[in-house]
Amino acid sequence: MTVWDDLVGQERVSEQLAAAARDADALVTAAAADAPPPETSRMTHAWLFTGPPGAGRNQAARAFAAALQCVSPDRALGGSPGCGFCDGCHTALVGTHADVSPVAAVGAEILVRDMRDTVRKSFTAPATGRWQVILVEDAERLNEKSANAVLKAVEEPAPRTVWLLCAPSLEDVLPTIRSRCRHLSLSTPSVDAVADMLVRREGIEPDVAAAVARATQGHVDRARRLATDPAARARRAAVLGLPLRVEEIGGALKAAQELVDAAAEDARQLAEETDGKETEELKTALGAAQGGRLPRGTAGVVKDLEEMQKRRRTRTQRDSLDVALTDLTSFYRDVLALQLGTRIALANTDAEDALERLARGSSPESTLRRIEAVAACGKALDRNVAPLLAVEAMAMALRAG
């Protein structure tokens, strides 16, 4: 199993990255032998991975990082970097490699303080690996200050530093940054490709794999979660039941409250799993005894951690609501397909009775207005409107049709 095996339906991108990793390997080998570098190389210091949600932007970037750090002995025999088994590949893939620094948005934005240490590290030589790799998973969330910090580092990188930026589209990244990156565009994997991956890699039954791949429309991570997590399937079923519950005002408001509560519960569960452990580890690192008082002058560090955890809870709740809105959009898209009599395959075959009921009881025009209401809810959440207000407004718009 190579590092490229997780890139579902991205054969073209895998080939380009594998070729660049081979050239990167040649550059390191030449430098170690004090030989001149190859005349041509497909390796460069900055890469920009774009593609729709679920296409595997972050997976592609992390696989490339692993290939760059590959220390497989097979390379000396002509093997390609990225074996997937060596220590370099394994630690890069699981996120513990000392020279692979991931940066992800904790809240709505990547703040400049989140980037300072990483930018500083980008100017240092690799500690144990072959390259210093900086992986920015949410480049579209860089604010003005943090984007400028990244720009300065990308403009004049250290010789063995590689920047890997991931964003939904080119337009989500500053022109000055994207002009200095090599662009790789990923496409949404086919439903068949995702289903095949679930069968081969996760051992999912073929009919279940096909159903979840179709329901998520090629979103690899969501398909995997639906196939393996009963709670995720229950939440999706609740969301798909919402369109039938908005016929009465009371039902619409109750459904909105339940949707927001479910998202808040997701955030709470994540906080329970991570916040306490992070806080105790920090206090121990600062020299506080178990349950004891913090040393003088360290309270500000703990406060910064608490602020980060609060931003992460907000982000988790938003992400959960985004998934619900995506499911609702998919539901009404199926309703519209039935109303128009198209041959397009339905994504939500497990809710076909509800789809047909709504298709018979409304017009295509009202279905389009409902799709627009779901999109408006997403935009309101982007503007930091209170989640309950945004979802209640959507529920009332769905009722009005």
Protein Blocks (a to p, Z undefined) as FASTA:
>chain_A
ZZklmmghilmmmmmmmmmmmmmmmmmmmmmnopacdfbdcbdfbdcddddehilmmmmm
mmmmmmmmpccfklmnopaehehmammlmmmmnopafkbccdddfblbdcfklmmmmmmm
mmpccfklmbdcdddfblmlpcfklmmmmmmmmmmccfkbccddddfblklpcfklmmmp
ccdddddddfklmmmmmmmmnopafklmmmmmmmnnopaklmmmmmmmmklmmmmmmmmm
mmmmmmpmklmmmmmmmmmmmmmmmmmmmmmmmmmmmmmmmmmmnopaehiacdehilmm
mmmmmmmmmmmmmmmmmmmmmmmmmmmmmmmmmmmmmmnopabdcfklmlmmmmmmmmmm
pcfklmmmmmmmmmmmmmmmmnopafklmmmmmmmmmmnZZ
